Amino acid sequence: MILLETNIDINIDIKKLEDIVNYLGVIKDIELLIVSDKTIQNINKEHRGIDKATDVLSFPLEDIEHLPLGSIVISADKAKEISQKFSHSLEDEIILLFIHGLLHLLGYDHEIDNGEMRSKEQEIIKKFNLPSSLIIRNS
């Protein structure tokens, strides 16, 4: 189950996100926070020492029974900006960022792997007929 928390006025079809979670075989809950640039900047500074807003952050939790897999934090401001830049819907952009964050929770790391995360993103994007902008901008 996805536990959505937001104070941003935004419509997201949680079922689409849960379909992706189920496709990946995830059985633990996932916390999803959709926040402003200011909030994600504060979180980024506090947890990563980087004093700037970003599009998505992931925080995996210990693999302890009954705890969520982790938290995904998405900037609604960045998602809106990117969706306009690549001419797709805000909901599609949130889904793309969710996929990216979820793969990080599952242990993928595009900064050190040999393209496995990008390949998995591409597989999911194709399977769920999503815009390919995530692959294009991260190539």
N, C-alpha and C positions, 0 to 999 in steps of 0.2 A: 504494500500500500504506500502511496505517496502522501506525505503529510505536508500540505501546502500552507505556507504562512506568507502573507503579504499585506502591506498597507497601501499598495499601489492599485489603482483602478484598472484592472486588466482581466480579460477573459481568456482562460486557458482550458482546453478540453483535457482534463486529467486522464480520461480513458486512453487518449493517444499516447500519453507518457507511460501509462501502465502497460499498454500493449508492447512498448519497447522494452520495458523492464521484464515482462514475461518472456519476450523473445530471447532475451539474454539469460534467462533462467535464474534471475535474482529472486530470492524468496524472502529477503529481509525488507523491512520498511526503509524508506528514503525520505529524509527531510528536505523539502525544497523551499527556499526563501527567495522571493522576488522583491528586490529592494531598489532604492535610488542609488545614483552614482555616489552621493555623499556617504551613504551607509556602507556601500561596498568598499569605498576608499578607506574608511575607518577600519573595516575588517581586514583589508589588505595590509594596511600599515601595522595594525596590532599583531597579526599572525605571520606576516611575511617580511615585515620591515620595508615595504614598498609603499610610499606615500602617493599613490595615484589610483584612480578608479580603473577597473578592469571589467571585462564582460562576464566572466564566470570564475568561481572559486569552488574547490572541492575539499571537503574535510572528512576523510575516512575515520571511522571509529574502530576501536579494538574489536576483534572478532569474538564478541561475548554474546552468548545466547540471550535473546529477548531485547537486545539493543539494535537500533537501526544500523544499516550498512554505513551511513554517514550523512553528511549534509552537503547540499549543492546550493550555492548562492549565486543568483543571476541578477545583473543590473538591468532593470527595465529601461533605463535611459540609454545604455549602450545597445541593448537589443533593438530598441526603436531606431536608433541611428544606423545600425548595421542593416536592418531590414529595409530601410529606405534606400540605403546605398546600393543594395543588391536587388532591389525591386521585388521583394517577396513580403509575405505577411509577418506581422509582429509575432503571431502565434508560431509560425514556422521557425522564426529565429529563436524563440524561446525553446522550442523542441530541439533545434540543432545544438544550442548551448547546453541543454539538459543532457543530450547524448554525450557531448564532450565531457561534461562533469561526471556523468555516470561511469564512463569508461575509466576515468581517473580513480573513482571509488573502487572499481574492480581491479585496480593495479596496473592499468596501462599507463605508459608515460612516453609521450611523443618526443620528449627532450633526450631520452636515452635509448629508446628502442630502435629497431631497424625497420620502421615503417608499419609495425603491427597495429598500432593505434589508428593510424590513418586508414589502413586497410579495413579495419573493423568499422570505423566511422562510415566509410564508403559503402560497405555491405549494408549497414543499417539504413543509410540514406536511400539507397536503391530499393531495399525491401519495403520501406514505408513511403516511397514516392515523394521524398522531400527535396527541396532545392539543394543543388550541389555546391552552393557558395562556401560552405564550411571547408570542403576539400580544396576549392580554388584558393581561398584566402590563406590557408595554412600550408600550401605547397611550397 
